[in-house]
Amino acid sequence: MSTQDREHLQDLRQRHQRRLRELERQAATFGASTPPEVRVEIEDIQSEIARIDAALARLRAADEASQPTLPRPARHNLPAQMTTLIGREHEAALVWALLRRPDVRLVTLTGPGGAGKTRLGLQIATALFDDFPDGVFFVALAPIAEPSLVVPTIAQALGLRAAERHQPVDDLKAFLRERQILLLIDNFEHVLGAGPQIGELLASAPGLKVLVTSRILLSIYGEREYAVPSLSLPPPAVGTSERSNVQTFNAEITQYEAVRLFIERATAVKPNFTITNENAPAVAQICARLDGLPLAIELAAARIKFLPPQTLLEKLERRLNVVIGGARGLPADAARRDRLELRPAGCG
């Protein structure tokens, strides 16, 4: 039944109600001597109103059945993180505070492949879980190639069952309209044509906020950019001088995020790995040559199981490609593969 038919029923019910009130006033005036025709008309109108109410109830039930639903009690689908996040406390705090502002609805984390955008986004989304009573949801776009698939992918992440007669974006708008939800949409750079649809969702759902990771901005109204920096690196001179106090030296070099990440991941594959006066310069230079990019550093550190830092650095300095075998299950990115070629900085 169309909206026009529904409105006709509601209008007809109001007219019947007005006539019924008029007849009931007459009946109250006549009392026991109320004319039979008045009583018959009252009964007829009451029956008609009951029929209309039943029709409207069926329409409401059909509408509710066609609305997309979110399975309960699920309030998030954030993937569990298998490793600790090294550094990024400052970046996470800044974006967390930005997303909590009422006037900020869309924040895009930008940076090159391997910059750690996904991992940072997950950290921020987890910290904001209590701010969104209807949930925080991760939407992975890496598996899709067409902008037209972005909205269905978001709907799938939310667990929606869309009515076939509706457009997917309409179902999504209807679902989000009265809810407070944070979407973490990962790897948007290859489906930028869907950017306007994200704008539509934000315009129709005042309780929705979106955190995007992308190499390129979506360029839609209200978007705020946060450029994810490389991990902090030690200056070139660190570790080049002789030191007698190794403990003090280790504390100095490990204040840098890139080095801390390298050590953490290296000890995961080689538990007896330690930073010494001898290997510290090589570790620092490896991190610098990899531009402080977390993914590249993680993959290089995994190679420590087979190559000492000095040997790994020598291969980089000779501008030889070092093929690092990546662990399966790493977050997907356009630049992430199971194998990564590491070159000196500035070589592509």
TORBABA-189086 format. One line per 3 residues: number of its first residue (from 1); for each residue x, y, z of C-alpha. Coordinates in steps of 0.1 Angstrom, whole numbers, always signed. Layout:
% TORBABA-189086
NUM	X:Y:Z | ...
***
This chain:
% TORBABA-189086
1	+0:+0:+0 | +13:+34:-10 | +19:+64:+13
4	-11:+81:-3 | -33:+52:+7 | -20:+53:+42
7	-27:+90:+44 | -62:+84:+31 | -69:+58:+58
10	-57:+82:+85 | -78:+111:+72 | -109:+88:+70
13	-103:+77:+106 | -102:+113:+118 | -135:+121:+100
16	-151:+90:+115 | -138:+101:+150 | -153:+135:+146
19	-187:+121:+135 | -186:+95:+164 | -180:+122:+190
22	-210:+142:+176 | -233:+112:+177 | -221:+103:+212
25	-230:+138:+224 | -265:+133:+209 | -269:+100:+226
28	-258:+115:+259 | -285:+142:+255 | -313:+118:+246
31	-303:+92:+271 | -326:+62:+271 | -347:+77:+243
34	-318:+79:+218 | -332:+72:+183 | -324:+37:+170
37	-308:+52:+138 | -283:+71:+160 | -273:+39:+179
40	-269:+20:+146 | -247:+47:+131 | -225:+47:+163
43	-220:+10:+160 | -213:+12:+123 | -187:+40:+128
46	-170:+21:+157 | -168:-10:+134 | -153:+11:+106
49	-127:+27:+129 | -117:-8:+141 | -113:-19:+105
52	-91:+11:+97 | -70:+6:+129 | -64:-31:+119
55	-53:-20:+84 | -29:+7:+98 | -15:-19:+123
58	-8:-43:+94 | +10:-15:+76 | +31:-7:+106
61	+41:-43:+110 | +51:-46:+74 | +72:-14:+77
64	+90:-28:+108 | +96:-61:+91 | +112:-44:+61
67	+136:-23:+82 | +172:-35:+84 | +181:-48:+118
70	+213:-52:+138 | +219:-84:+156 | +221:-80:+194
73	+240:-79:+216 | +269:-72:+191 | +280:-37:+195
76	+312:-39:+175 | +331:-60:+151 | +366:-46:+157
79	+393:-72:+150 | +413:-82:+180 | +449:-69:+179
82	+476:-96:+182 | +505:-72:+191 | +509:-40:+212
85	+508:-6:+195 | +542:+10:+199 | +542:+48:+203
88	+513:+67:+187 | +500:+79:+221 | +501:+115:+210
91	+485:+108:+176 | +457:+87:+191 | +449:+113:+218
94	+447:+141:+192 | +423:+122:+169 | +403:+108:+198
97	+397:+144:+211 | +389:+156:+176 | +362:+129:+171
100	+346:+137:+204 | +339:+173:+193 | +302:+178:+184
103	+311:+197:+152 | +334:+170:+138 | +317:+141:+120
106	+344:+128:+96 | +381:+124:+101 | +404:+109:+75
109	+438:+95:+85 | +461:+99:+56 | +496:+86:+48
112	+515:+63:+26 | +510:+25:+26 | +525:+10:+57
115	+523:+41:+77 | +502:+24:+103 | +469:+41:+95
118	+448:+10:+101 | +464:+1:+134 | +461:+37:+147
121	+424:+38:+136 | +417:+6:+155 | +433:+20:+186
124	+412:+52:+184 | +380:+33:+176 | +385:+10:+206
127	+391:+41:+229 | +358:+56:+217 | +337:+25:+222
130	+318:+39:+252 | +310:+71:+234 | +288:+53:+209
133	+259:+34:+225 | +249:+17:+193 | +283:+5:+184
136	+317:+9:+167 | +322:-10:+135 | +351:-17:+112
139	+345:-17:+74 | +373:-32:+54 | +374:-19:+18
142	+406:-36:+6 | +387:-67:-8 | +365:-46:-31
145	+374:-27:-63 | +342:-8:-72 | +328:+23:-55
148	+293:+9:-60 | +302:-19:-35 | +311:+5:-6
151	+275:+9:+7 | +267:-28:+6 | +300:-35:+24
154	+291:-10:+51 | +257:-26:+54 | +273:-61:+57
157	+296:-49:+84 | +266:-36:+104 | +247:-69:+99
160	+219:-53:+80 | +193:-72:+61 | +180:-48:+35
163	+146:-51:+19 | +149:-60:-18 | +125:-32:-29
166	+148:-5:-14 | +181:+9:-26 | +210:-2:-3
169	+218:+35:+6 | +182:+41:+16 | +182:+11:+39
172	+215:+23:+54 | +202:+58:+60 | +170:+44:+76
175	+191:+22:+99 | +216:+49:+109 | +191:+78:+113
178	+183:+74:+150 | +215:+57:+161 | +248:+68:+175
181	+275:+48:+157 | +312:+52:+147 | +323:+36:+114
184	+360:+29:+109 | +363:+26:+71 | +396:+13:+61
187	+415:+17:+27 | +393:+42:+9 | +418:+54:-16
190	+409:+30:-44 | +371:+36:-42 | +370:+74:-39
193	+340:+76:-62 | +319:+65:-32 | +329:+96:-12
196	+296:+114:-19 | +277:+85:-5 | +295:+88:+28
199	+285:+125:+28 | +249:+114:+22 | +250:+91:+52
202	+264:+117:+75 | +238:+143:+63 | +209:+119:+71
205	+222:+105:+104 | +231:+131:+130 | +244:+105:+154
208	+269:+90:+129 | +306:+97:+129 | +331:+82:+105
211	+369:+76:+108 | +385:+68:+74 | +420:+56:+65
214	+431:+65:+31 | +462:+76:+11 | +440:+104:-4
217	+413:+126:+11 | +377:+119:+2 | +373:+157:-5
220	+337:+159:+8 | +322:+187:+30 | +331:+186:+66
223	+361:+163:+62 | +390:+168:+87 | +424:+154:+78
226	+450:+140:+102 | +483:+131:+84 | +498:+101:+102
229	+535:+108:+107 | +563:+83:+105 | +575:+69:+138
232	+601:+90:+156 | +637:+82:+146 | +670:+86:+164
235	+694:+112:+149 | +722:+98:+127 | +749:+102:+154
238	+731:+80:+180 | +751:+49:+188 | +782:+59:+170
241	+803:+67:+200 | +818:+43:+225 | +800:+40:+258
244	+808:+22:+289 | +773:+24:+304 | +753:+1:+281
247	+722:+4:+303 | +721:+42:+300 | +728:+39:+262
250	+699:+14:+257 | +675:+37:+276 | +685:+66:+253
253	+680:+48:+220 | +648:+31:+229 | +630:+64:+235
256	+625:+65:+197 | +593:+48:+185 | +609:+33:+154
259	+636:+16:+174 | +612:+4:+201 | +590:-12:+174
262	+620:-29:+157 | +632:-43:+191 | +597:-55:+200
265	+591:-73:+167 | +627:-87:+165 | +625:-103:+200
268	+592:-119:+189 | +611:-140:+164 | +644:-141:+182
271	+639:-138:+220 | +676:-133:+228 | +679:-103:+205
274	+692:-72:+223 | +704:-37:+214 | +742:-34:+220
277	+768:-7:+212 | +778:-28:+182 | +744:-32:+165
280	+726:+0:+177 | +739:+21:+148 | +727:-5:+123
283	+693:-7:+138 | +689:+31:+139 | +700:+34:+102
286	+676:+6:+91 | +647:+24:+107 | +658:+56:+90
289	+662:+40:+56 | +627:+26:+60 | +614:+61:+66
292	+601:+52:+100 | +572:+33:+84 | +558:+7:+109
295	+550:-20:+84 | +584:-19:+67 | +601:-19:+102
298	+580:-49:+113 | +589:-69:+83 | +626:-60:+85
301	+627:-69:+122 | +612:-103:+114 | +643:-109:+92
304	+665:-106:+122 | +659:-143:+128 | +681:-149:+97
307	+703:-118:+93 | +720:-96:+120 | +713:-59:+118
310	+747:-51:+103 | +741:-75:+74 | +706:-63:+67
313	+718:-27:+66 | +746:-36:+42 | +721:-50:+18
316	+701:-18:+20 | +732:+4:+15 | +742:-15:-16
319	+707:-8:-29 | +700:-44:-32 | +664:-54:-27
322	+658:-72:+5 | +628:-94:+3 | +611:-97:+37
325	+586:-125:+43 | +555:-110:+59 | +534:-127:+86
328	+500:-139:+74 | +471:-119:+87 | +487:-85:+85
331	+461:-57:+81 | +452:-53:+44 | +464:-22:+25
334	+470:-15:-11 | +507:-16:-4 | +506:-46:+19
337	+516:-80:+6 | +529:-112:+20 | +562:-102:+6
340	+576:-66:+6 | +607:-53:-12 | +626:-29:+10
343	+648:-3:-7 | +667:+26:+7 | +647:+58:+12
346	+641:+77:-19 | +643:+47:-42 | +606:+44:-48
***
